[in-house]
Amino acid sequence: MKTFVITGASDGIGAEMACQIAQAHGADGAIVLAARNRDKLETVAAQCRKYGASVQVVPTNVADEGQCRALIDQAARHCGRIDVLINNAGVSAQALFEDVKAQDLHWYEQLMKVNLWGSVWCTHAALPHLKASCGRIVAVSSLAGLVGVPGRTAYSATKFAMTGFFEALRAELKDSGVSVTTAYPGVVATRIRYHGLNARGEAAGVSGLKEDDAMSTAECARLIIAGMNGRRREVVMTTRGKLGRFVKLLAPGWVEKMALAALKVEARPH
Ligand SMILES: NC(=O)c1ccc[n+]([C@@H]2O[C@H](COP(=O)([O-])OP(=O)(O)OC[C@H]3O[C@@H](n4cnc5c(N)ncnc54)[C@H](OP(=O)(O)O)[C@@H]3O)[C@@H](O)[C@H]2O)c1
């Protein structure tokens, strides 16, 4: 039975990936769902079980190393193996750096714990199991991990950190049989920006981005899973994303202009 561990599986892209994996593997799939909200995880688990998948819910705060290690330990003991680890849990933030007061700056560290360290701790604990199964690691970064996005200094920092960590790890694992796929979604239609943090480190309640052309979670999950199945190094979504990383080398000023234009007027530097 193929075993998948998915963090951030209670909502958005992670919940959709869990359902698509359950549908694709049916009774041959064992899926371990992790996030903080148990009720939402149970709702996703019920949807996955309809396809015949064996599903385990493990409430986990990935900002806590002990909980990350316990998640992997529980998954390995319950399923006997781990074939795929999808590091998807993430929190967004939207604030101009100069608007963040010194006493509030600590949430930058907290964001790093969730977005980077959660992935590092889970991956470290899962690596022996993934090597045994010649498995797959997926890291859900962001276009903000390829191009610095104004209003997102904290978020971009965490996602660039993920990009660097998993690029280096991919090279280290080259001959191990374990693949590392980093996904770079653009704007996807989830609530991430609404419950992301504002300058005071509180839930923003609004999105600072224009969301009209947001990609559906179904399409985003489909692209990540295809990249994972094909053991691709990267999944860069949207033409703007594909162009942006190369144009940045030739005309960085133009890319900055485009990044600013993606912000709503009220979220731009004043
Ligand atoms: N949506 C986009 O436009 C977009 C674009 C680029 C990249 N991404 C990345 O895609 C991933 C998924 O985002 P999404 O849009 O699906 O967001 P979402 O709908 O807000 O879901 C985020 C998931 O992460 C979990 N999570 C948050 N903090 C956690 C913590 N401390 N411990 C464990 N789980 C935690 C949430 O569950 P609980 O609250 O239950 O813990 C939830 O399941 C993130 O890494 C995000 O950065 C998203």
The ligand as a Gaussian input file, in Angstrom:
#p B3LYP/6-31G(d) Opt

LIG

0 1
 N       -3.133000      29.931000      -2.276000
 C       -2.136000      30.507000      -2.934000
 O       -2.348000      31.478000      -3.689000
 C       -0.730000      29.984000      -2.778000
 C        0.229000      30.470000      -3.665000
 C        1.530000      30.012000      -3.549000
 C        1.867000      29.090000      -2.590000
 N        0.922000      28.636000      -1.734000
 C        1.336000      27.680000      -0.698000
 O        0.511000      26.539000      -0.751000
 C        0.426000      25.942000       0.537000
 C       -1.048000      25.719000       0.869000
 O       -1.691000      26.967000       0.884000
 P       -3.272000      27.145000       0.715000
 O       -3.481000      28.264000      -0.213000
 O       -3.924000      25.856000       0.479000
 O       -3.619000      27.721000       2.175000
 P       -4.832000      27.461000       3.154000
 O       -6.071000      27.161000       2.413000
 O       -4.817000      28.586000       4.111000
 O       -4.358000      26.121000       3.901000
 C       -3.191000      26.157000       4.678000
 C       -3.057000      24.824000       5.367000
 O       -1.889000      24.883000       6.203000
 C       -2.274000      24.495000       7.515000
 N       -1.444000      25.152000       8.518000
 C       -1.281000      26.478000       8.750000
 N       -0.475000      26.658000       9.809000
 C       -0.136000      25.431000      10.265000
 C        0.659000      24.959000      11.339000
 N        1.280000      25.795000      12.202000
 N        0.781000      23.619000      11.524000
 C        0.153000      22.763000      10.688000
 N       -0.597000      23.145000       9.646000
 C       -0.741000      24.463000       9.444000
 C       -3.750000      24.887000       7.641000
 O       -4.414000      24.073000       8.597000
 P       -4.737000      24.432000      10.109000
 O       -5.159000      25.869000      10.162000
 O       -5.814000      23.448000      10.449000
 O       -3.477000      24.160000      10.868000
 C       -4.241000      24.516000       6.245000
 O       -4.524000      23.147000       6.182000
 C        1.117000      26.923000       1.498000
 O        2.421000      26.473000       1.769000
 C        1.162000      28.218000       0.710000
 O        2.219000      29.052000       1.108000
 C       -0.380000      29.052000      -1.804000

